């Protein structure tokens, strides 16, 4: 009788473990350069669960890419997941994904950083003959108000 009870308990535990695994996914990340397609090694892939209200849950997990720009994590729960990828010399990437398959591959294309806009530089794309545009102030002008 005792052996039957132990066998039954073992079967129940194995069945519940199999059901729990159905709600988990394996995520495979590939992080590459946008402009050349070459892998980005040692990039940080940060994963945060997202609640139903759209807010990021506390906690999270960080993994690093290998020399081929690949990283993998087994045991991601189904649902919405916020993924951020950070790498030196690239713009930070961020997006939300719905995890709904046992195995998913996510390819991230990292971009070079963009230059910052400065009011102290010439911007040829701006319209020079705009009637509402203010003329540039000449600092060396002798016609300054007294």
matplotlib code that plots the C-alpha trace (Angstrom):
import matplotlib.pyplot as plt

x = [0.0, 2.8, 4.5, 1.3, 1.0, 4.7, 4.2, 1.0, 2.7, 5.6, 3.3, 1.4, 4.7, 5.9, 2.6, 2.6, 6.2, 5.3, 2.3, 4.5, 7.0, 4.3, 4.1, 7.8, 9.7, 13.3, 14.4, 17.3, 18.7, 20.9, 22.4, 23.9, 25.1, 22.4, 24.8, 26.9, 25.1, 28.1, 27.6, 27.8, 29.6, 29.3, 26.0, 23.7, 20.3, 18.0, 14.5, 11.7, 8.2, 5.4, 2.2, -1.2, -1.4, 1.7, 4.0, 7.4, 7.5, 10.2, 13.1, 14.4, 17.3, 20.5, 22.4, 25.4, 26.0, 28.8, 31.4, 28.7, 26.3, 24.1, 22.5, 19.9, 17.7, 15.5, 12.5, 10.9, 7.2, 4.6, 3.2, 4.6, 8.3, 10.3, 13.7, 16.5, 19.9, 22.9, 26.3, 29.2, 29.2, 25.5, 22.1, 20.2, 17.5, 14.2, 10.9, 8.1, 7.5, 4.6, 6.1, 3.6, 5.6, 7.9, 10.9, 11.3, 14.2, 14.6, 17.0, 18.1, 19.8, 21.9, 22.4, 25.2, 24.6, 23.0, 24.5, 22.9, 21.2, 23.0, 21.7, 25.3, 25.8, 24.6, 21.7, 21.4, 18.2, 16.4, 14.7, 16.9, 14.2, 11.5, 9.8, 9.2, 12.9, 14.9, 18.0, 21.2, 22.6, 26.0, 28.0, 30.5, 27.9, 28.5, 24.7, 24.1, 21.5, 22.9]
y = [0.0, 2.4, 1.7, 2.6, 5.9, 6.8, 5.9, 8.0, 11.0, 10.7, 10.5, 13.6, 15.6, 14.6, 15.5, 18.9, 19.5, 18.7, 21.1, 23.8, 23.4, 24.1, 27.7, 28.3, 29.2, 29.1, 32.4, 32.6, 36.1, 37.1, 40.6, 42.0, 45.3, 47.1, 48.4, 45.2, 42.2, 41.3, 39.9, 42.1, 40.2, 40.9, 42.8, 42.9, 41.4, 42.5, 40.9, 42.2, 40.7, 43.2, 43.3, 43.3, 47.1, 47.6, 48.4, 46.7, 44.2, 44.4, 42.0, 40.8, 38.9, 39.9, 37.7, 38.4, 37.5, 35.3, 36.0, 35.1, 37.6, 34.8, 34.4, 32.0, 31.6, 28.6, 29.1, 32.3, 32.4, 33.0, 36.6, 40.0, 40.5, 43.8, 43.3, 45.8, 45.3, 47.5, 47.4, 49.8, 52.0, 51.4, 52.9, 51.1, 48.8, 48.2, 46.5, 44.4, 40.9, 38.5, 35.1, 32.5, 29.7, 27.1, 28.4, 31.9, 33.5, 37.3, 39.1, 42.6, 45.0, 47.5, 51.0, 53.4, 56.4, 59.4, 62.8, 65.3, 68.4, 71.6, 75.2, 76.3, 74.4, 75.1, 73.0, 73.1, 71.1, 74.1, 76.6, 79.7, 81.8, 81.2, 84.6, 83.6, 82.7, 85.1, 86.5, 85.3, 87.8, 89.2, 89.4, 91.8, 94.2, 97.9, 98.5, 97.1, 98.9, 101.2]
z = [0.0, 0.9, -2.5, -4.3, -2.4, -3.2, -6.9, -7.0, -5.4, -7.8, -10.8, -9.6, -9.1, -12.5, -14.1, -12.4, -13.5, -17.1, -16.9, -15.4, -18.2, -20.8, -19.4, -19.8, -23.0, -24.2, -25.6, -28.1, -28.7, -31.6, -31.3, -34.5, -35.9, -37.9, -40.5, -41.2, -39.7, -37.7, -34.1, -31.0, -28.3, -24.6, -25.0, -22.0, -22.6, -19.7, -19.4, -17.2, -16.9, -17.8, -15.7, -17.3, -16.7, -18.8, -15.9, -15.6, -12.8, -10.2, -10.6, -13.9, -15.4, -17.3, -19.6, -21.9, -25.5, -26.6, -29.3, -31.9, -30.5, -29.1, -25.7, -24.5, -21.5, -20.6, -18.2, -19.3, -18.3, -20.9, -21.1, -21.9, -21.5, -21.8, -23.4, -23.3, -24.9, -24.0, -25.6, -25.6, -28.7, -29.6, -28.9, -26.2, -27.7, -26.0, -27.0, -25.5, -26.7, -26.1, -25.1, -26.3, -27.8, -26.2, -28.2, -29.6, -31.4, -31.1, -33.4, -32.2, -34.6, -32.7, -34.2, -33.9, -31.6, -33.2, -32.9, -30.6, -31.9, -31.1, -31.5, -31.9, -35.2, -38.7, -39.8, -43.6, -43.6, -42.0, -44.3, -44.5, -46.2, -43.6, -42.9, -39.3, -38.7, -36.6, -38.2, -36.4, -33.9, -34.8, -31.6, -33.2, -34.5, -33.6, -33.8, -30.3, -28.2, -25.6]

ax = plt.figure().add_subplot(projection="3d")
ax.plot(x, y, z, "-o")
ax.set_aspect("equal")
plt.show()
